[in-house]
Amino acid sequence: MTSNREKKRSIKQGVEELRSKTGWDPTSFTAKSSEEQLRDLNQEKRTSTIYDDETDSKCSECLKCRQESGDPTALCETHLTEAMGF
């Protein structure tokens, strides 16, 4: 049978081990502000709209840019500015 003191020591040791791991220390964690979260959501929506609607796959300029650059995610200037929110 273990005493309460031993249990507390064991728990404290476990907590210290977790906090020593990267990203597990709650005191160093800072949540994103509401504005940052909204900005990220807007960017995700723009990106998904461009790539999910396959608008870019029908666009001859996007296909040309992909062929020239060798990048399968390349976009024409019009779709790139739309994806960036301009």
N, C-alpha and C positions, 0 to 999 in steps of 0.2 A: 504494500500500500504506500502511495506517495503522499507526502504532506503538501499542504497548500503552498508552502514556501517553494518547494521543488517544482510544483506546477507553474507558479508564477515565473520562476527562473527559466523554465523550459519555454514558456510562451514568449517571454522577453527575448530570449535568444533567437527564437523563430522570427520574431518581428524584426530584429536587427539584421538577420540574414536576408530577409526580403527587402528591407530598405537599402541594403548594400547593392542590390541588383539595379541595373539601369531601368529607370521608368517606374520603379515601385515605391518611391518615397513620396507620400502624399503631401509633405510639407513643401516640396519643390515643384509640385504640379500646379500649373496655372491654366485655368480654362480660357478658351477663346472668348472674346467679347461677343455680344450679340451682333454687333456690326460685322465682325470678322466672319461669324457663322453665316450671316445673311449673304455676305459677299461670296463666300465659298459655295453656298447653295445656288446662287445665281450663276456662278461660273460653271458648276456641274450641269445645270440645266442647259446653258448655251452649248456646252460641249456635247452633251447627249443629243441635243436637237440637231446639231450639225452631223454627227456621225451615225446616229440611229435612224434618222429619216432617210438616209442614203441619198440626200440631196447632192452631196459631194461626188457620189459615184456616178451620177447622171450628168454632172457638170464636166464638159470637155476640158475646161481650163484646169480643174482639179486633177483630172486624169493625166493631162500633159505635165503638170508640175510633179506628179508622182513618178512619171516615167523619167523625167529629166533628173530628179534628185535621187531616185532610188528609194525614197522614203514612202512606205505604204500609207502613212498618215498625213502626207503633205496636202495642203489646201491651196486653192487659188487665193488671190488677194481679197476678193469679195467675201468669200467664206471665212477666210482667216480673220478679217476685221470683224465680221459678225460673231465669230467664236470668241474674240477678245472683248466684245462688248462695246465696240466703237460705233 
